[in-house]
Amino acid sequence: MFNLNRVIYWLVLFLAFELSLFAAYIILFNILEVKNPFEKPLENPVVQLAKKEKVQYPKEANSSKMIAP
C-alpha cells in the first residue's frame, strides 16, 4: 500500500513551499512596493475620456503667448 508518513511529509513540504511563495509576494508587492507587473496602471479618468472621445486640444493651449486672466 502506501506509507502515510511519506504522504504527510510531502504534503507539509508542499504547503511550506506555497507559504514561502505567498510570503515573498506579500513582501515584494506590499511592503517594498515593487511595481506589480500583473496589474494594469491606473490612468487619469479625464485622459481616458479624452482618448475615448478623441478630443483634440487647441494649439493655443500649449502656446507661451497665452496670458492668464
mmCIF file as gemmi writes it, N, C-alpha and C atoms, coordinates in Angstrom:
data_model
loop_
_atom_site.group_PDB
_atom_site.id
_atom_site.type_symbol
_atom_site.label_atom_id
_atom_site.label_alt_id
_atom_site.label_comp_id
_atom_site.label_asym_id
_atom_site.label_entity_id
_atom_site.label_seq_id
_atom_site.pdbx_PDB_ins_code
_atom_site.Cartn_x
_atom_site.Cartn_y
_atom_site.Cartn_z
_atom_site.occupancy
_atom_site.B_iso_or_equiv
_atom_site.pdbx_formal_charge
_atom_site.auth_seq_id
_atom_site.auth_asym_id
_atom_site.pdbx_PDB_model_num
ATOM 1 N N . MET Axp A 1 ? 0.842 -1.197 0 1 0 ? 1 A 1
ATOM 2 C CA . MET Axp A 1 ? 0 0 0 1 0 ? 1 A 1
ATOM 3 C C . MET Axp A 1 ? 0.884 1.257 0 1 0 ? 1 A 1
ATOM 4 N N . PHE Axp A 2 ? 0.473 2.255 0.701 1 0 ? 2 A 1
ATOM 5 C CA . PHE Axp A 2 ? 1.276 3.483 0.712 1 0 ? 2 A 1
ATOM 6 C C . PHE Axp A 2 ? 1.637 3.839 2.138 1 0 ? 2 A 1
ATOM 7 N N . ASN Axp A 3 ? 2.729 4.549 2.243 1 0 ? 3 A 1
ATOM 8 C CA . ASN Axp A 3 ? 3.212 4.945 3.556 1 0 ? 3 A 1
ATOM 9 C C . ASN Axp A 3 ? 2.601 6.291 3.923 1 0 ? 3 A 1
ATOM 10 N N . LEU Axp A 4 ? 1.796 6.327 4.964 1 0 ? 4 A 1
ATOM 11 C CA . LEU Axp A 4 ? 1.103 7.549 5.374 1 0 ? 4 A 1
ATOM 12 C C . LEU Axp A 4 ? 2.087 8.624 5.833 1 0 ? 4 A 1
ATOM 13 N N . ASN Axp A 5 ? 3.168 8.218 6.464 1 0 ? 5 A 1
ATOM 14 C CA . ASN Axp A 5 ? 4.159 9.194 6.915 1 0 ? 5 A 1
ATOM 15 C C . ASN Axp A 5 ? 4.783 9.939 5.73 1 0 ? 5 A 1
ATOM 16 N N . ARG Axp A 6 ? 5.023 9.202 4.651 1 0 ? 6 A 1
ATOM 17 C CA . ARG Axp A 6 ? 5.623 9.839 3.464 1 0 ? 6 A 1
ATOM 18 C C . ARG Axp A 6 ? 4.642 10.815 2.815 1 0 ? 6 A 1
ATOM 19 N N . VAL Axp A 7 ? 3.367 10.463 2.78 1 0 ? 7 A 1
ATOM 20 C CA . VAL Axp A 7 ? 2.346 11.338 2.21 1 0 ? 7 A 1
ATOM 21 C C . VAL Axp A 7 ? 2.24 12.631 3.038 1 0 ? 7 A 1
ATOM 22 N N . ILE Axp A 8 ? 2.216 12.483 4.349 1 0 ? 8 A 1
ATOM 23 C CA . ILE Axp A 8 ? 2.141 13.662 5.219 1 0 ? 8 A 1
ATOM 24 C C . ILE Axp A 8 ? 3.392 14.52 5.057 1 0 ? 8 A 1
ATOM 25 N N . TYR Axp A 9 ? 4.561 13.879 4.949 1 0 ? 9 A 1
ATOM 26 C CA . TYR Axp A 9 ? 5.817 14.608 4.764 1 0 ? 9 A 1
ATOM 27 C C . TYR Axp A 9 ? 5.769 15.461 3.495 1 0 ? 9 A 1
ATOM 28 N N . TRP Axp A 10 ? 5.361 14.879 2.365 1 0 ? 10 A 1
ATOM 29 C CA . TRP Axp A 10 ? 5.327 15.627 1.111 1 0 ? 10 A 1
ATOM 30 C C . TRP Axp A 10 ? 4.25 16.709 1.131 1 0 ? 10 A 1
ATOM 31 N N . LEU Axp A 11 ? 3.142 16.441 1.816 1 0 ? 11 A 1
ATOM 32 C CA . LEU Axp A 11 ? 2.093 17.451 1.931 1 0 ? 11 A 1
ATOM 33 C C . LEU Axp A 11 ? 2.579 18.657 2.734 1 0 ? 11 A 1
ATOM 34 N N . VAL Axp A 12 ? 3.243 18.411 3.844 1 0 ? 12 A 1
ATOM 35 C CA . VAL Axp A 12 ? 3.789 19.505 4.654 1 0 ? 12 A 1
ATOM 36 C C . VAL Axp A 12 ? 4.857 20.262 3.875 1 0 ? 12 A 1
ATOM 37 N N . LEU Axp A 13 ? 5.694 19.557 3.144 1 0 ? 13 A 1
ATOM 38 C CA . LEU Axp A 13 ? 6.736 20.198 2.336 1 0 ? 13 A 1
ATOM 39 C C . LEU Axp A 13 ? 6.122 21.091 1.259 1 0 ? 13 A 1
ATOM 40 N N . PHE Axp A 14 ? 5.098 20.598 0.604 1 0 ? 14 A 1
ATOM 41 C CA . PHE Axp A 14 ? 4.431 21.376 -0.438 1 0 ? 14 A 1
ATOM 42 C C . PHE Axp A 14 ? 3.762 22.619 0.151 1 0 ? 14 A 1
ATOM 43 N N . LEU Axp A 15 ? 3.073 22.472 1.286 1 0 ? 15 A 1
ATOM 44 C CA . LEU Axp A 15 ? 2.406 23.608 1.91 1 0 ? 15 A 1
ATOM 45 C C . LEU Axp A 15 ? 3.417 24.65 2.396 1 0 ? 15 A 1
ATOM 46 N N . ALA Axp A 16 ? 4.561 24.21 2.888 1 0 ? 16 A 1
ATOM 47 C CA . ALA Axp A 16 ? 5.603 25.153 3.307 1 0 ? 16 A 1
ATOM 48 C C . ALA Axp A 16 ? 6.14 25.93 2.102 1 0 ? 16 A 1
ATOM 49 N N . PHE Axp A 17 ? 6.302 25.24 0.983 1 0 ? 17 A 1
ATOM 50 C CA . PHE Axp A 17 ? 6.767 25.905 -0.24 1 0 ? 17 A 1
ATOM 51 C C . PHE Axp A 17 ? 5.748 26.937 -0.708 1 0 ? 17 A 1
ATOM 52 N N . GLU Axp A 18 ? 4.476 26.586 -0.71 1 0 ? 18 A 1
ATOM 53 C CA . GLU Axp A 18 ? 3.428 27.527 -1.124 1 0 ? 18 A 1
ATOM 54 C C . GLU Axp A 18 ? 3.368 28.73 -0.18 1 0 ? 18 A 1
ATOM 55 N N . LEU Axp A 19 ? 3.511 28.494 1.097 1 0 ? 19 A 1
ATOM 56 C CA . LEU Axp A 19 ? 3.501 29.578 2.068 1 0 ? 19 A 1
ATOM 57 C C . LEU Axp A 19 ? 4.687 30.511 1.871 1 0 ? 19 A 1
ATOM 58 N N . SER Axp A 20 ? 5.84 29.954 1.515 1 0 ? 20 A 1
ATOM 59 C CA . SER Axp A 20 ? 7.009 30.809 1.272 1 0 ? 20 A 1
ATOM 60 C C . SER Axp A 20 ? 6.809 31.664 0.021 1 0 ? 20 A 1
ATOM 61 N N . LEU Axp A 21 ? 6.158 31.113 -1.005 1 0 ? 21 A 1
ATOM 62 C CA . LEU Axp A 21 ? 5.865 31.906 -2.196 1 0 ? 21 A 1
ATOM 63 C C . LEU Axp A 21 ? 4.897 33.04 -1.88 1 0 ? 21 A 1
ATOM 64 N N . PHE Axp A 22 ? 3.894 32.757 -1.088 1 0 ? 22 A 1
ATOM 65 C CA . PHE Axp A 22 ? 2.926 33.778 -0.707 1 0 ? 22 A 1
ATOM 66 C C . PHE Axp A 22 ? 3.588 34.862 0.134 1 0 ? 22 A 1
ATOM 67 N N . ALA Axp A 23 ? 4.473 34.47 1.046 1 0 ? 23 A 1
ATOM 68 C CA . ALA Axp A 23 ? 5.187 35.445 1.872 1 0 ? 23 A 1
ATOM 69 C C . ALA Axp A 23 ? 6.084 36.324 1.004 1 0 ? 23 A 1
ATOM 70 N N . ALA Axp A 24 ? 6.743 35.744 0.012 1 0 ? 24 A 1
ATOM 71 C CA . ALA Axp A 24 ? 7.586 36.532 -0.894 1 0 ? 24 A 1
ATOM 72 C C . ALA Axp A 24 ? 6.736 37.524 -1.687 1 0 ? 24 A 1
ATOM 73 N N . TYR Axp A 25 ? 5.562 37.102 -2.114 1 0 ? 25 A 1
ATOM 74 C CA . TYR Axp A 25 ? 4.665 38.001 -2.844 1 0 ? 25 A 1
ATOM 75 C C . TYR Axp A 25 ? 4.242 39.178 -1.964 1 0 ? 25 A 1
ATOM 76 N N . ILE Axp A 26 ? 3.881 38.896 -0.716 1 0 ? 26 A 1
ATOM 77 C CA . ILE Axp A 26 ? 3.465 39.954 0.21 1 0 ? 26 A 1
ATOM 78 C C . ILE Axp A 26 ? 4.611 40.925 0.461 1 0 ? 26 A 1
ATOM 79 N N . ILE Axp A 27 ? 5.802 40.397 0.68 1 0 ? 27 A 1
ATOM 80 C CA . ILE Axp A 27 ? 6.954 41.259 0.979 1 0 ? 27 A 1
ATOM 81 C C . ILE Axp A 27 ? 7.293 42.128 -0.225 1 0 ? 27 A 1
ATOM 82 N N . LEU Axp A 28 ? 7.323 41.551 -1.412 1 0 ? 28 A 1
ATOM 83 C CA . LEU Axp A 28 ? 7.728 42.307 -2.601 1 0 ? 28 A 1
ATOM 84 C C . LEU Axp A 28 ? 6.72 43.384 -2.971 1 0 ? 28 A 1
ATOM 85 N N . PHE Axp A 29 ? 5.468 43.017 -3.065 1 0 ? 29 A 1
ATOM 86 C CA . PHE Axp A 29 ? 4.497 43.925 -3.662 1 0 ? 29 A 1
ATOM 87 C C . PHE Axp A 29 ? 3.783 44.812 -2.66 1 0 ? 29 A 1
ATOM 88 N N . ASN Axp A 30 ? 3.784 44.478 -1.374 1 0 ? 30 A 1
ATOM 89 C CA . ASN Axp A 30 ? 3.097 45.311 -0.389 1 0 ? 30 A 1
ATOM 90 C C . ASN Axp A 30 ? 4.063 46.069 0.503 1 0 ? 30 A 1
ATOM 91 N N . ILE Axp A 31 ? 5.079 45.397 1.016 1 0 ? 31 A 1
ATOM 92 C CA . ILE Axp A 31 ? 5.995 46.053 1.943 1 0 ? 31 A 1
ATOM 93 C C . ILE Axp A 31 ? 7.028 46.874 1.186 1 0 ? 31 A 1
ATOM 94 N N . LEU Axp A 32 ? 7.656 46.285 0.169 1 0 ? 32 A 1
ATOM 95 C CA . LEU Axp A 32 ? 8.682 47.003 -0.594 1 0 ? 32 A 1
ATOM 96 C C . LEU Axp A 32 ? 8.088 47.857 -1.709 1 0 ? 32 A 1
ATOM 97 N N . GLU Axp A 33 ? 6.821 47.688 -1.992 1 0 ? 33 A 1
ATOM 98 C CA . GLU Axp A 33 ? 6.083 48.449 -3.005 1 0 ? 33 A 1
ATOM 99 C C . GLU Axp A 33 ? 6.735 48.375 -4.382 1 0 ? 33 A 1
ATOM 100 N N . VAL Axp A 34 ? 7.138 47.16 -4.761 1 0 ? 34 A 1
ATOM 101 C CA . VAL Axp A 34 ? 7.639 46.924 -6.114 1 0 ? 34 A 1
ATOM 102 C C . VAL Axp A 34 ? 6.449 47.001 -7.06 1 0 ? 34 A 1
ATOM 103 N N . LYS Axp A 35 ? 6.663 47.558 -8.263 1 0 ? 35 A 1
ATOM 104 C CA . LYS Axp A 35 ? 5.562 47.66 -9.216 1 0 ? 35 A 1
ATOM 105 C C . LYS Axp A 35 ? 5.144 46.255 -9.667 1 0 ? 35 A 1
ATOM 106 N N . ASN Axp A 36 ? 3.88 45.959 -9.499 1 0 ? 36 A 1
ATOM 107 C CA . ASN Axp A 36 ? 3.364 44.645 -9.844 1 0 ? 36 A 1
ATOM 108 C C . ASN Axp A 36 ? 3.186 44.544 -11.363 1 0 ? 36 A 1
ATOM 109 N N . PRO Axp A 37 ? 3.858 43.593 -12.011 1 0 ? 37 A 1
ATOM 110 C CA . PRO Axp A 37 ? 3.747 43.503 -13.471 1 0 ? 37 A 1
ATOM 111 C C . PRO Axp A 37 ? 2.398 42.985 -13.941 1 0 ? 37 A 1
ATOM 112 N N . PHE Axp A 38 ? 1.592 42.426 -13.03 1 0 ? 38 A 1
ATOM 113 C CA . PHE Axp A 38 ? 0.319 41.845 -13.423 1 0 ? 38 A 1
ATOM 114 C C . PHE Axp A 38 ? -0.828 42.84 -13.354 1 0 ? 38 A 1
ATOM 115 N N . GLU Axp A 39 ? -0.615 43.999 -12.727 1 0 ? 39 A 1
ATOM 116 C CA . GLU Axp A 39 ? -1.673 44.997 -12.613 1 0 ? 39 A 1
ATOM 117 C C . GLU Axp A 39 ? -1.538 46.025 -13.719 1 0 ? 39 A 1
ATOM 118 N N . LYS Axp A 40 ? -2.665 46.421 -14.301 1 0 ? 40 A 1
ATOM 119 C CA . LYS Axp A 40 ? -2.64 47.486 -15.29 1 0 ? 40 A 1
ATOM 120 C C . LYS Axp A 40 ? -2.493 48.813 -14.555 1 0 ? 40 A 1
ATOM 121 N N . PRO Axp A 41 ? -1.643 49.709 -15.058 1 0 ? 41 A 1
ATOM 122 C CA . PRO Axp A 41 ? -1.508 51.003 -14.384 1 0 ? 41 A 1
ATOM 123 C C . PRO Axp A 41 ? -2.792 51.821 -14.511 1 0 ? 41 A 1
ATOM 124 N N . LEU Axp A 42 ? -3.147 52.486 -13.442 1 0 ? 42 A 1
ATOM 125 C CA . LEU Axp A 42 ? -4.349 53.301 -13.454 1 0 ? 42 A 1
ATOM 126 C C . LEU Axp A 42 ? -4.076 54.595 -14.213 1 0 ? 42 A 1
ATOM 127 N N . GLU Axp A 43 ? -5.015 54.989 -15.035 1 0 ? 43 A 1
ATOM 128 C CA . GLU Axp A 43 ? -4.855 56.2 -15.827 1 0 ? 43 A 1
ATOM 129 C C . GLU Axp A 43 ? -5.886 57.234 -15.368 1 0 ? 43 A 1
ATOM 130 N N . ASN Axp A 44 ? -5.528 58.478 -15.532 1 0 ? 44 A 1
ATOM 131 C CA . ASN Axp A 44 ? -6.408 59.569 -15.153 1 0 ? 44 A 1
ATOM 132 C C . ASN Axp A 44 ? -7.739 59.426 -15.9 1 0 ? 44 A 1
ATOM 133 N N . PRO Axp A 45 ? -8.887 59.501 -15.216 1 0 ? 45 A 1
ATOM 134 C CA . PRO Axp A 45 ? -10.172 59.343 -15.899 1 0 ? 45 A 1
ATOM 135 C C . PRO Axp A 45 ? -10.426 60.397 -16.967 1 0 ? 45 A 1
ATOM 136 N N . VAL Axp A 46 ? -9.874 61.592 -16.772 1 0 ? 46 A 1
ATOM 137 C CA . VAL Axp A 46 ? -10.039 62.641 -17.791 1 0 ? 46 A 1
ATOM 138 C C . VAL Axp A 46 ? -9.291 62.253 -19.063 1 0 ? 46 A 1
ATOM 139 N N . VAL Axp A 47 ? -8.104 61.672 -18.898 1 0 ? 47 A 1
ATOM 140 C CA . VAL Axp A 47 ? -7.33 61.236 -20.065 1 0 ? 47 A 1
ATOM 141 C C . VAL Axp A 47 ? -8.038 60.073 -20.753 1 0 ? 47 A 1
ATOM 142 N N . GLN Axp A 48 ? -8.624 59.171 -19.974 1 0 ? 48 A 1
ATOM 143 C CA . GLN Axp A 48 ? -9.368 58.059 -20.57 1 0 ? 48 A 1
ATOM 144 C C . GLN Axp A 48 ? -10.544 58.569 -21.386 1 0 ? 48 A 1
ATOM 145 N N . LEU Axp A 49 ? -11.265 59.559 -20.849 1 0 ? 49 A 1
ATOM 146 C CA . LEU Axp A 49 ? -12.413 60.117 -21.556 1 0 ? 49 A 1
ATOM 147 C C . LEU Axp A 49 ? -11.967 60.829 -22.827 1 0 ? 49 A 1
ATOM 148 N N . ALA Axp A 50 ? -10.856 61.548 -22.743 1 0 ? 50 A 1
ATOM 149 C CA . ALA Axp A 50 ? -10.346 62.251 -23.917 1 0 ? 50 A 1
ATOM 150 C C . ALA Axp A 50 ? -9.941 61.271 -25.011 1 0 ? 50 A 1
ATOM 151 N N . LYS Axp A 51 ? -9.343 60.152 -24.615 1 0 ? 51 A 1
ATOM 152 C CA . LYS Axp A 51 ? -8.969 59.14 -25.611 1 0 ? 51 A 1
ATOM 153 C C . LYS Axp A 51 ? -10.214 58.492 -26.207 1 0 ? 51 A 1
ATOM 154 N N . LYS Axp A 52 ? -11.214 58.273 -25.363 1 0 ? 52 A 1
ATOM 155 C CA . LYS Axp A 52 ? -12.439 57.636 -25.831 1 0 ? 52 A 1
ATOM 156 C C . LYS Axp A 52 ? -13.182 58.553 -26.807 1 0 ? 52 A 1
ATOM 157 N N . GLU Axp A 53 ? -13.259 59.832 -26.47 1 0 ? 53 A 1
ATOM 158 C CA . GLU Axp A 53 ? -13.977 60.795 -27.307 1 0 ? 53 A 1
ATOM 159 C C . GLU Axp A 53 ? -13.108 61.364 -28.423 1 0 ? 53 A 1
ATOM 160 N N . LYS Axp A 54 ? -11.803 61.059 -28.388 1 0 ? 54 A 1
ATOM 161 C CA . LYS Axp A 54 ? -10.834 61.564 -29.363 1 0 ? 54 A 1
ATOM 162 C C . LYS Axp A 54 ? -10.86 63.097 -29.408 1 0 ? 54 A 1
ATOM 163 N N . VAL Axp A 55 ? -10.695 63.683 -28.246 1 0 ? 55 A 1
ATOM 164 C CA . VAL Axp A 55 ? -10.701 65.135 -28.124 1 0 ? 55 A 1
ATOM 165 C C . VAL Axp A 55 ? -9.381 65.675 -28.641 1 0 ? 55 A 1
ATOM 166 N N . GLN Axp A 56 ? -9.448 66.726 -29.428 1 0 ? 56 A 1
ATOM 167 C CA . GLN Axp A 56 ? -8.249 67.398 -29.884 1 0 ? 56 A 1
ATOM 168 C C . GLN Axp A 56 ? -8.184 68.761 -29.204 1 0 ? 56 A 1
ATOM 169 N N . TYR Axp A 57 ? -7.077 68.977 -28.526 1 0 ? 57 A 1
ATOM 170 C CA . TYR Axp A 57 ? -6.903 70.23 -27.814 1 0 ? 57 A 1
ATOM 171 C C . TYR Axp A 57 ? -6.407 71.302 -28.785 1 0 ? 57 A 1
ATOM 172 N N . PRO Axp A 58 ? -6.818 72.56 -28.576 1 0 ? 58 A 1
ATOM 173 C CA . PRO Axp A 58 ? -6.334 73.624 -29.46 1 0 ? 58 A 1
ATOM 174 C C . PRO Axp A 58 ? -4.838 73.863 -29.285 1 0 ? 58 A 1
ATOM 175 N N . LYS Axp A 59 ? -4.2 74.29 -30.346 1 0 ? 59 A 1
ATOM 176 C CA . LYS Axp A 59 ? -2.758 74.523 -30.295 1 0 ? 59 A 1
ATOM 177 C C . LYS Axp A 59 ? -2.42 75.689 -29.365 1 0 ? 59 A 1
ATOM 178 N N . GLU Axp A 60 ? -3.346 76.615 -29.184 1 0 ? 60 A 1
ATOM 179 C CA . GLU Axp A 60 ? -3.067 77.783 -28.352 1 0 ? 60 A 1
ATOM 180 C C . GLU Axp A 60 ? -2.877 77.387 -26.886 1 0 ? 60 A 1
ATOM 181 N N . ALA Axp A 61 ? -3.4 76.247 -26.502 1 0 ? 61 A 1
ATOM 182 C CA . ALA Axp A 61 ? -3.3 75.837 -25.095 1 0 ? 61 A 1
ATOM 183 C C . ALA Axp A 61 ? -1.845 75.59 -24.707 1 0 ? 61 A 1
ATOM 184 N N . ASN Axp A 62 ? -1.019 75.2 -25.67 1 0 ? 62 A 1
ATOM 185 C CA . ASN Axp A 62 ? 0.382 74.93 -25.37 1 0 ? 62 A 1
ATOM 186 C C . ASN Axp A 62 ? 1.265 76.136 -25.695 1 0 ? 62 A 1
ATOM 187 N N . SER Axp A 63 ? 0.666 77.213 -26.139 1 0 ? 63 A 1
ATOM 188 C CA . SER Axp A 63 ? 1.452 78.371 -26.55 1 0 ? 63 A 1
ATOM 189 C C . SER Axp A 63 ? 1.915 79.166 -25.339 1 0 ? 63 A 1
ATOM 190 N N . SER Axp A 64 ? 3.104 79.731 -25.458 1 0 ? 64 A 1
ATOM 191 C CA . SER Axp A 64 ? 3.62 80.57 -24.373 1 0 ? 64 A 1
ATOM 192 C C . SER Axp A 64 ? 3.076 81.993 -24.477 1 0 ? 64 A 1
ATOM 193 N N . LYS Axp A 65 ? 2.336 82.298 -25.56 1 0 ? 65 A 1
ATOM 194 C CA . LYS Axp A 65 ? 1.8 83.652 -25.763 1 0 ? 65 A 1
ATOM 195 C C . LYS Axp A 65 ? 0.514 83.889 -24.964 1 0 ? 65 A 1
ATOM 196 N N . MET Axp A 66 ? -0.06 82.809 -24.426 1 0 ? 66 A 1
ATOM 197 C CA . MET Axp A 66 ? -1.322 82.979 -23.72 1 0 ? 66 A 1
ATOM 198 C C . MET Axp A 66 ? -1.104 83.723 -22.407 1 0 ? 66 A 1
ATOM 199 N N . ILE Axp A 67 ? -2.035 84.594 -22.102 1 0 ? 67 A 1
ATOM 200 C CA . ILE Axp A 67 ? -1.954 85.389 -20.888 1 0 ? 67 A 1
ATOM 201 C C . ILE Axp A 67 ? -3.04 84.911 -19.942 1 0 ? 67 A 1
ATOM 202 N N . ALA Axp A 68 ? -2.627 84.675 -18.707 1 0 ? 68 A 1
ATOM 203 C CA . ALA Axp A 68 ? -3.6 84.216 -17.713 1 0 ? 68 A 1
ATOM 204 C C . ALA Axp A 68 ? -4.539 85.354 -17.358 1 0 ? 68 A 1
ATOM 205 N N . PRO Axp A 69 ? -5.814 85.078 -17.169 1 0 ? 69 A 1
ATOM 206 C CA . PRO Axp A 69 ? -6.762 86.149 -16.84 1 0 ? 69 A 1
ATOM 207 C C . PRO Axp A 69 ? -6.525 86.696 -15.436 1 0 ? 69 A 1
